[in-house]
């Protein structure tokens, strides 16, 4: 019996979209200065910190994050799959599989795939477009890190392309690889043989992904945020050349560049497209063709019989010249039979340069070397192991996908929100003795381009902490190292034009820096507010350290030792803002916390609650360290037990003094007041974040359970149900009747995706699972039905606008999963 490869089983819960079908009214940006690439985003391909490439539901490759921390979004039509098909005794047809022809008129010899039309009578919006109108031409599916293109209604062959990178929970090697696998499955449902050819073309873009501006200037944008100039060397292909490679059963085109330096530079390296050869397949190639032409060099032969001219030409590109490569695999599929063909896209750009001469090697170079000549080694690894990678991804996802208590929309968003770990300007450095898994960072967003904003990751880091905890701990260790440092450089604060130093000693920094300076070492990049004055950052750090300790089995004592000194310093720093000595640091009346357009005065429910829980977490950690004294590792310096005990006594004293005051000053009988001095009656959605973390970590309550229950019900009623009838999610803060305090407010009237997921997790903690899922579903629906997929924003508004796409906090949906798993019984 001849082996029949299985046809792909696409999970029912995957996000899906008809190929090429646009959006009637996609969400648009709230502020003109914010990034809005439009809705054509698909799942990114590529490992964490390796750079990633995105392919949209139109079939075009259009997202290029190949320069660490930088964003380029534009379609490159020559990067494409194409299909030739000829059933026996029937005419042939060939299509490039993007539904969007090039806007500049290039490649006009190619036939482009028809898009899904909204109705039978619909016509193409472009009268010059002679493609046939077909009601349904296929579907795009995504469940990160896998996505699928299903083609139907055009070819007689049933075609599926599954694409993925080797990413699964707990994997610290393969998850860093710069590689994408495209596994094509072709099934012949007819009673005649079908000749099929799959062509993979790629433009040589080696050298493009580095900043052409050597010393980019930093400016303050109209919303008060710092932004720096970035201009990729897009189209600079001088010296690029392509090689055809045959390596036993592996074949491919290696895209390289003549190098002018002995030492590998940022942007230098290789790309490679490849596939397999065997006696049942015919492989053709064209190693050098002009993607700026009409494309007939490859299309004339491919559209005729599925072949290419087997042209081998390694001549480097002249100035202004563009070159691309093509490979095609032709086979005959007998009636009723199924065939699988893998294609691999690999790249090797080993260096990320931040400010001039600040260079880091990427994490994957720990496994493939640092010369920039290893794309073919990555290809060989992928062709050998891609089926194993598929199995491991499925084994990771399957237990969640099988849970009948989780609705499909939740499973879909749970996995797809992980896209940011590869697509969020991610950096992941090579390992060394101090950082055995390297250093890691994800941008707050592509609008706020600085790494690992601590207030945002209080919710947004749940995914990393639960799935790749060693990376999350590496981030927190970087914060621990940064806390004692200072930077007296004066800056202008965007919010009020005041002057402030960049980083005060012992203050917890807001972020770990930006890609134009020196991330991990030069912190507090944002200058919208003076983050040295913020009242939540110190608590956020303490709580995340204890959270990671608890969620990883409460055994990593070394991690607590690494962070203890910083915990002591930053709690002492924050206590200095307790102006009246009542045990709780006061908010100053400036926006001095994560809601950084929202003025809080005196004791606030949000910051005060975080303070009480952070003290409890510090007490718990200190007691653990005393019980496990001295450290096992000789590399860790430990204070004397008497010193630790002294701080514990101090924290207990502060907490005992502050806890009754918090209740007395803020509880109004139904919910907790915004703060103690403004007199506002607003219901703040995130008023009890501290209590949420206390319950998460098994720490003592900061408020009576009945008060927490009442407050959260008030939030659910006012901020969600009464705010646009529960269709959008929960607004940050409204009056008890759901109306705004000021209709022109910014943050209070926004629905923050990550905060909503945190609220949903809190609702589950308090036994309100149905309400939690109703809230979370409203937010997921807004994102995935309005063109915001794979660019989930910080905030959405009732006007159909969004702010800060590709936002870190939305990965808080994993807090919902954690709560569902813990409280499901």
MIVO-731946 format. One line per 2 residues: for each residue x, z, y of C-alpha. Coordinates in pm, whole numbers, plus 50000, padded with zeros to 5 digits. Example, Ala and Ser with C-alpha at 12.3 -4.5 7.8 and 13.67 -1.06 7.14 Angstrom:
BEGIN
51230 50780 49550 ~ 51367 50714 49894;
***
This chain:
BEGIN
50000 50000 50000 ~ 50140 49902 50340;
50173 50191 50586 ~ 49928 50169 50875;
50039 50368 51180 ~ 49760 50587 51316;
49581 50479 51629 ~ 49619 50720 51920;
49370 51002 51949 ~ 49314 51067 52316;
49189 51422 52377 ~ 48828 51423 52488;
48914 51653 52778 ~ 49168 51420 52942;
49105 51308 53300 ~ 48985 50949 53299;
48935 50668 53545 ~ 48840 50299 53495;
49143 50079 53554 ~ 49171 49971 53916;
48842 50127 54026 ~ 48876 50256 54381;
48710 50551 54553 ~ 48421 50511 54797;
48520 50806 55017 ~ 48841 50971 54902;
48947 51285 55082 ~ 49174 51218 55379;
49421 51444 55559 ~ 49299 51700 55807;
49597 51646 56039 ~ 49751 51309 56112;
50100 51449 56065 ~ 50025 51545 55704;
50121 51311 55424 ~ 49841 51092 55289;
49951 50830 55038 ~ 49592 50757 54943;
49422 50825 54611 ~ 49626 50599 54381;
49822 50872 54209 ~ 49880 50898 53836;
50068 51139 53617 ~ 50442 51156 53691;
50697 51070 53424 ~ 51037 51237 53393;
51177 51578 53315 ~ 51192 51877 53547;
51456 51828 53814 ~ 51560 51490 53671;
51362 51291 53922 ~ 51024 51145 53835;
50836 50816 53854 ~ 50458 50783 53888;
50229 50513 53749 ~ 49880 50492 53893;
49540 50411 53735 ~ 49594 50060 53871;
49889 50022 53636 ~ 50155 49996 53906;
50462 50218 53936 ~ 50444 50366 54284;
50593 50719 54305 ~ 50971 50752 54327;
51109 51105 54330 ~ 51456 51006 54215;
51637 51177 54504 ~ 51607 51554 54464;
51347 51694 54704 ~ 51254 51359 54860;
50936 51155 54843 ~ 50895 50778 54835;
50556 50625 54762 ~ 50524 50248 54740;
50440 50002 54468 ~ 50724 49798 54321;
50546 49506 54150 ~ 50842 49385 53944;
50838 49719 53761 ~ 50565 49628 53519;
50429 49577 53171 ~ 50274 49241 53086;
50084 49115 52781 ~ 50071 48771 52619;
49805 48716 52354 ~ 49713 48416 52140;
49468 48453 51854 ~ 49503 48183 51586;
49335 47857 51687 ~ 49252 47994 52034;
49403 47947 52379 ~ 49668 48190 52502;
49636 48426 52796 ~ 49884 48647 52977;
49845 48922 53235 ~ 50072 49155 53425;
49901 49489 53375 ~ 49860 49600 53734;
49521 49538 53893 ~ 49683 49504 54234;
49883 49187 54313 ~ 50180 49228 54549;
50075 49247 54912 ~ 50373 49039 55027;
50287 48733 54817 ~ 50579 48766 54578;
50532 48710 54205 ~ 50240 48479 54280;
50309 48284 53962 ~ 50195 48589 53766;
49839 48651 53654 ~ 49728 49004 53741;
49498 49216 53531 ~ 49133 49236 53642;
49007 49568 53775 ~ 48693 49752 53675;
48403 49636 53892 ~ 48124 49865 54011;
47845 49636 53895 ~ 47792 49312 53706;
47731 49124 54028 ~ 48039 49255 54209;
48293 49010 54338 ~ 48653 49047 54433;
48708 49179 54785 ~ 48977 48914 54831;
48837 48562 54833 ~ 49181 48426 54743;
49191 48635 54426 ~ 49076 48411 54141;
49094 48673 53869 ~ 48781 48699 53656;
48524 48966 53738 ~ 48483 49186 53429;
48267 49500 53440 ~ 48498 49720 53233;
48860 49632 53165 ~ 48986 49962 53037;
49047 50325 53119 ~ 49331 50544 53235;
49352 50890 53075 ~ 49582 51179 53161;
49655 51517 53009 ~ 50000 51617 53133;
50263 51542 53009 ~ 50080 51257 52830;
49877 50972 52973 ~ 49720 50663 52827;
49614 50314 52932 ~ 49334 50168 52722;
49269 49797 52768 ~ 48940 49637 52669;
48718 49348 52763 ~ 49012 49116 52833;
49222 49087 52517 ~ 49093 49055 52163;
49366 49294 52054 ~ 49277 49661 52103;
49568 49786 52310 ~ 49673 50137 52407;
49985 50247 52589 ~ 50065 50617 52558;
50330 50736 52802 ~ 50501 51073 52814;
50820 51266 52876 ~ 50947 51538 52638;
50796 51842 52809 ~ 50650 52141 52627;
50636 52516 52679 ~ 50953 52714 52613;
51174 52403 52606 ~ 51477 52430 52835;
51662 52120 52714 ~ 51440 51818 52652;
51211 51917 52940 ~ 51496 51826 53173;
51554 51473 53040 ~ 51527 51173 53277;
51324 50961 53038 ~ 50978 50815 52984;
50844 50689 52652 ~ 50581 50415 52640;
50435 50386 52293 ~ 50222 50077 52253;
49961 50062 51979 ~ 49808 49722 51900;
49518 49685 51659 ~ 49372 49353 51551;
48997 49396 51489 ~ 48938 49023 51429;
48952 48814 51112 ~ 49237 48592 51234;
49605 48666 51307 ~ 49697 48738 51668;
50031 48664 51830 ~ 50107 48935 52081;
50401 48978 52316 ~ 50470 49282 52535;
50705 49231 52830 ~ 50870 49515 53023;
51027 49420 53356 ~ 51220 49642 53593;
51389 49595 53926 ~ 51745 49720 53965;
51712 49998 54223 ~ 52038 50178 54154;
52176 50308 54483 ~ 51842 50321 54662;
51768 50691 54628 ~ 51987 50870 54876;
51939 50934 55246 ~ 52070 50652 55461;
52077 50898 55753 ~ 52397 51095 55704;
52309 51382 55936 ~ 51928 51394 55953;
51781 51562 56258 ~ 51532 51844 56217;
51228 51829 56445 ~ 50919 52046 56484;
50603 51862 56386 ~ 50273 51886 56576;
50154 52160 56336 ~ 50463 52372 56410;
50644 52297 56083 ~ 51007 52182 56069;
51061 51833 55928 ~ 51378 51630 55886;
51444 51257 55881 ~ 51464 51085 55545;
51522 50715 55492 ~ 51603 50597 55139;
51829 50297 55096 ~ 51527 50105 54974;
51620 49748 54889 ~ 51997 49797 54926;
52098 49630 54600 ~ 52439 49492 54694;
52665 49516 54391 ~ 52387 49583 54143;
52415 49410 53806 ~ 52234 49406 53473;
52368 49399 53117 ~ 52195 49301 52793;
52279 49546 52516 ~ 52234 49516 52139;
52310 49837 51952 ~ 52207 49806 51585;
51823 49820 51597 ~ 51821 49920 51967;
51810 49656 52240 ~ 51774 49682 52614;
51879 49595 52965 ~ 52115 49836 53139;
52085 49831 53519 ~ 52404 49939 53694;
52599 49904 54018 ~ 52958 49841 54116;
53096 50179 54224 ~ 53321 50229 54520;
53419 50590 54453 ~ 53615 50768 54185;
53373 51060 54194 ~ 53007 50994 54120;
52792 51010 54436 ~ 52424 51081 54490;
52216 50772 54415 ~ 52478 50628 54184;
52418 50594 53814 ~ 52215 50375 53584;
51863 50274 53481 ~ 51771 50130 53145;
51472 49966 52979 ~ 51484 49932 52603;
51294 49883 52280 ~ 51358 49829 51909;
51436 49521 51701 ~ 51352 49465 51335;
51285 49167 51108 ~ 50911 49171 51186;
50969 49144 51561 ~ 51113 48880 51790;
51296 49014 52093 ~ 51362 48808 52406;
51534 48894 52732 ~ 51622 48774 53078;
51888 48998 53226 ~ 51883 48864 53582;
51584 48722 53766 ~ 51467 48733 54126;
51179 48977 54189 ~ 51147 48853 54548;
51047 48507 54427 ~ 50725 48377 54275;
50837 48520 53939 ~ 50820 48191 53752;
51171 48252 53610 ~ 51018 48485 53355;
50646 48405 53374 ~ 50660 48036 53288;
50796 48096 52939 ~ 50620 48427 52883;
50274 48294 52973 ~ 50335 47985 52759;
50428 48148 52428 ~ 50530 48511 52492;
50902 48438 52500 ~ 51182 48466 52755;
51484 48243 52801 ~ 51741 48485 52654;
51938 48459 52976 ~ 52241 48685 53007;
52397 48712 53351 ~ 52595 49012 53480;
52674 48872 53825 ~ 52644 49149 54088;
52382 49106 54357 ~ 52496 48964 54690;
52397 49138 55016 ~ 52024 49100 55066;
51968 48982 54709 ~ 51733 49155 54465;
51764 49138 54086 ~ 51548 49251 53797;
51561 49247 53418 ~ 51304 49170 53150;
51265 49226 52778 ~ 50979 49105 52558;
50878 49184 52202 ~ 50665 48927 52016;
50490 48990 51687 ~ 50202 48869 51478;
49932 49118 51387 ~ 49730 49034 51079;
49354 49096 51071 ~ 49266 49463 51053;
49625 49576 51098 ~ 49782 49810 51355;
50135 49802 51495 ~ 50327 50044 51718;
50608 49942 51953 ~ 50807 50194 52160;
50959 50114 52496 ~ 51193 50352 52677;
51267 50390 53047 ~ 51571 50610 53114;
51775 50685 53422 ~ 52097 50871 53487;
52149 50985 53846 ~ 52347 51304 53781;
52410 51424 54138 ~ 52174 51571 54394;
52329 51606 54739 ~ 52164 51841 54983;
52343 51871 55318 ~ 52657 51657 55335;
52903 51750 55059 ~ 52671 52011 54905;
52639 51855 54560 ~ 52477 51986 54244;
52464 51832 53900 ~ 52120 51813 53746;
52026 52024 53445 ~ 52011 51729 53202;
52383 51666 53258 ~ 52451 51976 53047;
52343 51762 52751 ~ 52445 51407 52850;
52751 51442 53071 ~ 52810 51392 53442;
52964 51045 53474 ~ 52645 50855 53554;
52717 50622 53261 ~ 52488 50785 53008;
52155 50601 53038 ~ 52213 50433 52702;
52285 50768 52539 ~ 51951 50891 52673;
51783 50580 52531 ~ 51937 50637 52189;
51817 50998 52192 ~ 51467 50892 52292;
51437 50623 52027 ~ 51555 50870 51763;
51339 51165 51865 ~ 51032 51037 52055;
50797 51090 51761 ~ 50923 51447 51721;
50869 51498 52093 ~ 50510 51377 52057;
50451 51623 51774 ~ 50589 51914 51976;
50376 51831 52278 ~ 50069 51811 52056;
50159 52136 51879 ~ 50183 52310 52217;
49857 52169 52352 ~ 49646 52178 52036;
49563 52552 52023 ~ 49422 52532 52376;
49242 52203 52317 ~ 49072 52348 52007;
48929 52649 52190 ~ 48555 52603 52201;
48513 52874 52463 ~ 48702 52665 52719;
48510 52379 52883 ~ 48670 52035 52886;
48703 52022 53265 ~ 48910 52341 53249;
49140 52217 52971 ~ 49190 51895 53168;
49288 52068 53490 ~ 49492 52336 53313;
49740 52082 53180 ~ 49721 51827 53459;
49804 52083 53728 ~ 50145 52119 53562;
50230 51776 53707 ~ 50393 51954 54002;
50673 52091 53784 ~ 50814 51739 53765;
50649 51579 54069 ~ 50693 51852 54329;
51035 51746 54460 ~ 51171 51959 54179;
51538 52054 54154 ~ 51701 52206 53845;
52075 52252 53850 ~ 52324 52249 53567;
52390 52583 53403 ~ 52687 52810 53468;
52794 53160 53372 ~ 52583 53325 53641;
52278 53105 53582 ~ 52266 53025 53209;
51961 52799 53245 ~ 52058 52671 53589;
51877 52725 53917 ~ 51528 52590 53968;
51295 52507 54254 ~ 50963 52339 54333;
50861 52255 54689 ~ 50576 52446 54850;
50435 52099 54913 ~ 50548 51758 55031;
50431 51856 55381 ~ 50603 52195 55376;
50925 52082 55217 ~ 51101 52404 55129;
51143 52558 54790 ~ 50952 52831 54606;
50765 52986 54898 ~ 50727 53342 54773;
50379 53411 54908 ~ 50250 53087 54760;
50410 53144 54421 ~ 50246 53489 54398;
49965 53280 54245 ~ 50129 52940 54193;
50408 53059 53963 ~ 50179 53176 53683;
50233 52846 53502 ~ 50611 52874 53514;
50608 53245 53428 ~ 50385 53189 53125;
50535 52867 52991 ~ 50899 52857 53106;
50967 53224 53193 ~ 51346 53188 53200;
51307 52944 53489 ~ 51072 53175 53674;
51315 53462 53634 ~ 51594 53238 53764;
51389 53177 54080 ~ 51330 53550 54130;
51697 53627 54072 ~ 51777 53381 54350;
51543 53576 54577 ~ 51708 53902 54469;
52048 53765 54569 ~ 51911 53645 54903;
51741 53968 55011 ~ 52058 54155 55128;
52190 53853 55320 ~ 52141 53785 55688;
52151 53481 55914 ~ 52152 53559 56287;
52097 53198 56391 ~ 51827 53197 56662;
51532 52962 56619 ~ 51217 52866 56806;
50904 52976 56620 ~ 50654 52690 56595;
50343 52907 56618 ~ 50411 53065 56958;
50745 52918 57078 ~ 50911 53262 57065;
51274 53308 56958 ~ 51372 53483 56636;
51670 53503 56403 ~ 51652 53307 56082;
51697 53585 55826 ~ 51716 53960 55872;
51920 54164 55626 ~ 51705 54318 55348;
51398 54116 55444 ~ 51259 53917 55155;
51290 53551 55254 ~ 50985 53332 55263;
51150 53048 55072 ~ 51474 52940 54903;
51561 52669 55154 ~ 51521 52294 55182;
51682 51984 55038 ~ 51858 51892 55363;
52060 52217 55368 ~ 52166 52432 55074;
51877 52556 54862 ~ 51917 52893 54690;
52191 52990 54935 ~ 52044 52918 55280;
51692 53061 55281 ~ 51397 53096 55522;
51382 52729 55610 ~ 51031 52741 55753;
51009 52826 56121 ~ 50636 52804 56178;
50625 53184 56181 ~ 50891 53455 56201;
50882 53542 55834 ~ 51105 53845 55890;
50787 54005 56027 ~ 50564 53923 55733;
50400 54216 55556 ~ 50340 54059 55215;
50672 53901 55110 ~ 50848 54219 54998;
50546 54314 54787 ~ 50518 53962 54648;
50875 53983 54524 ~ 50833 54324 54360;
50508 54223 54190 ~ 50645 53897 54054;
50950 54069 53909 ~ 50733 54321 53726;
50485 54052 53622 ~ 50757 53845 53458;
50888 54153 53282 ~ 50544 54243 53147;
50437 53890 53052 ~ 50757 53835 52851;
50707 54138 52631 ~ 50844 54417 52853;
51186 54390 52687 ~ 51411 54214 52939;
51568 54525 53092 ~ 51864 54322 53221;
51624 54125 53441 ~ 51501 54449 53602;
51860 54562 53661 ~ 51933 54225 53827;
51650 54280 54072 ~ 51642 54657 54124;
51882 54679 54417 ~ 51690 54408 54602;
51361 54589 54530 ~ 51495 54909 54687;
51627 54727 54993 ~ 51318 54521 55062;
51069 54807 55019 ~ 51272 55012 55267;
51273 54715 55505 ~ 50897 54674 55485;
50835 55049 55530 ~ 50996 55019 55874;
50676 54844 55986 ~ 50481 55163 55921;
50480 55249 56288 ~ 50262 55563 56265;
50412 55702 55945 ~ 50083 55701 55755;
50239 55537 55449 ~ 50113 55180 55503;
50297 54913 55705 ~ 50065 54775 55971;
49998 54412 56054 ~ 50104 54332 56407;
49821 54112 56533 ~ 50031 53802 56478;
49974 53588 56168 ~ 50228 53782 55961;
50131 53703 55602 ~ 50044 53404 55385;
49731 53325 55590 ~ 49963 53228 55870;
49700 53117 56121 ~ 49499 53435 56075;
49567 53739 56292 ~ 49538 54077 56124;
49564 54409 56308 ~ 49653 54751 56176;
49606 54824 55807 ~ 49480 54510 55634;
49300 54487 55302 ~ 49525 54204 55187;
49870 54339 55279 ~ 49781 54705 55234;
49659 54643 54881 ~ 49972 54451 54790;
50180 54740 54928 ~ 50004 54999 54712;
50042 54790 54396 ~ 50404 54700 54473;
50485 55071 54500 ~ 50321 55131 54162;
50519 54843 54012 ~ 50845 54978 54159;
50769 55321 54014 ~ 50704 55167 53671;
51028 54967 53684 ~ 51235 55262 53802;
51104 55477 53516 ~ 51194 55202 53267;
51548 55180 53406 ~ 51599 55555 53382;
51477 55546 53022 ~ 51721 55262 52947;
52029 55390 53130 ~ 52300 55259 53144;
52259 54879 53127 ~ 52369 54716 52804;
52540 54434 52992 ~ 52874 54538 53147;
52823 54269 53412 ~ 52533 54458 53567;
52608 54726 53823 ~ 52366 55018 53808;
52304 55292 54063 ~ 52324 55648 53936;
52007 55781 53769 ~ 51978 56036 54050;
51958 55752 54303 ~ 51682 55581 54108;
51492 55909 54074 ~ 51521 55969 54447;
51358 55634 54521 ~ 51083 55697 54268;
50994 56023 54438 ~ 50985 55844 54771;
50759 55568 54638 ~ 50522 55822 54481;
50505 56007 54811 ~ 50429 55688 55007;
50164 55581 54757 ~ 49990 55919 54742;
49977 55924 55122 ~ 49857 55565 55157;
49598 55525 54882 ~ 49321 55749 55027;
49387 55607 55373 ~ 49334 55251 55246;
48992 55347 55110 ~ 48895 55552 55415;
48995 55294 55676 ~ 48874 54975 55507;
48579 55037 55275 ~ 48245 54962 55444;
48016 55036 55151 ~ 48004 54679 55020;
48348 54528 55060 ~ 48685 54593 55225;
48717 54516 55592 ~ 48962 54250 55698;
49168 54515 55877 ~ 49139 54851 56048;
49156 54747 56413 ~ 48995 54408 56481;
48637 54522 56416 ~ 48571 54200 56225;
48288 54191 55972 ~ 48440 53891 55792;
48440 53891 55413 ~ 48795 53793 55320;
48806 53613 54986 ~ 49147 53749 54884;
49094 54102 55014 ~ 49181 54267 54682;
49479 54066 54565 ~ 49660 54397 54516;
49389 54524 54280 ~ 49400 54194 54089;
49772 54241 54027 ~ 49725 54608 53938;
49480 54516 53663 ~ 49693 54224 53551;
49996 54449 53501 ~ 49825 54762 53372;
49910 54960 53686 ~ 49693 55233 53839;
49394 55105 54036 ~ 49430 55099 54413;
49052 55127 54465 ~ 48766 55272 54260;
48642 55023 53996 ~ 48289 55026 54134;
48422 54934 54480 ~ 48629 54648 54337;
48318 54519 54158 ~ 48106 54539 54473;
48371 54375 54689 ~ 48422 54087 54453;
48048 54027 54425 ~ 48035 54019 54805;
48314 53761 54810 ~ 48141 53549 54547;
47811 53560 54734 ~ 47933 53505 55091;
48244 53293 55052 ~ 48127 53078 54761;
47749 53067 54707 ~ 47654 53080 55076;
47937 52853 55188 ~ 47795 52501 55152;
47582 52612 54857 ~ 47873 52673 54624;
47970 52306 54611 ~ 48325 52331 54746;
48469 52661 54630 ~ 48521 52986 54817;
48620 52977 55183 ~ 48894 53217 55285;
48674 53422 55516 ~ 48316 53410 55646;
48050 53657 55756 ~ 47832 53816 55486;
47568 53547 55540 ~ 47822 53269 55479;
47849 53160 55842 ~ 48181 53127 56023;
48306 53377 56278 ~ 48436 53078 56474;
48334 52725 56368 ~ 48670 52599 56494;
48876 52836 56277 ~ 49140 52678 56054;
49240 52895 55758 ~ 48923 53107 55731;
48704 52800 55676 ~ 48935 52622 55434;
48892 52638 55057 ~ 49239 52712 54919;
49264 52579 54567 ~ 49515 52836 54441;
49339 53132 54600 ~ 49017 53018 54430;
49185 53009 54092 ~ 49321 53358 54159;
48970 53476 54247 ~ 48841 53323 53925;
49101 53517 53726 ~ 49001 53837 53909;
48632 53773 53833 ~ 48717 53743 53465;
48907 54073 53480 ~ 48590 54237 53610;
48364 54086 53346 ~ 48221 53799 53550;
48335 53505 53336 ~ 48039 53278 53411;
48086 53324 53786 ~ 48460 53261 53746;
48409 52933 53568 ~ 48145 52822 53817;
48388 52886 54103 ~ 48684 52719 53934;
48475 52418 53830 ~ 48365 52356 54189;
48728 52336 54299 ~ 48837 52119 54006;
48548 51883 54071 ~ 48647 51845 54437;
49004 51759 54342 ~ 48949 51527 54048;
48642 51341 54176 ~ 48771 51269 54526;
49107 51100 54475 ~ 49321 51414 54493;
49440 51405 54132 ~ 49815 51460 54090;
49842 51561 54457 ~ 49627 51876 54453;
49626 52014 54807 ~ 49651 52363 54945;
49322 52332 55128 ~ 49003 52128 55132;
48728 52139 55393 ~ 48358 52069 55409;
48435 51759 55616 ~ 48601 51585 55319;
48954 51645 55442 ~ 49253 51816 55286;
49576 51975 55398 ~ 49917 51992 55228;
49899 51779 54915 ~ 50115 51837 54606;
50078 52211 54661 ~ 50245 52485 54458;
49967 52746 54465 ~ 49721 52537 54261;
49913 52608 53940 ~ 49737 52945 53962;
49483 52792 53726 ~ 49713 52933 53456;
49618 53281 53580 ~ 49261 53190 53488;
49377 53093 53139 ~ 49573 53417 53108;
49264 53618 53203 ~ 49039 53421 52969;
49281 53479 52682 ~ 49316 53851 52752;
48953 53931 52821 ~ 48781 53677 52593;
48697 53948 52339;
***
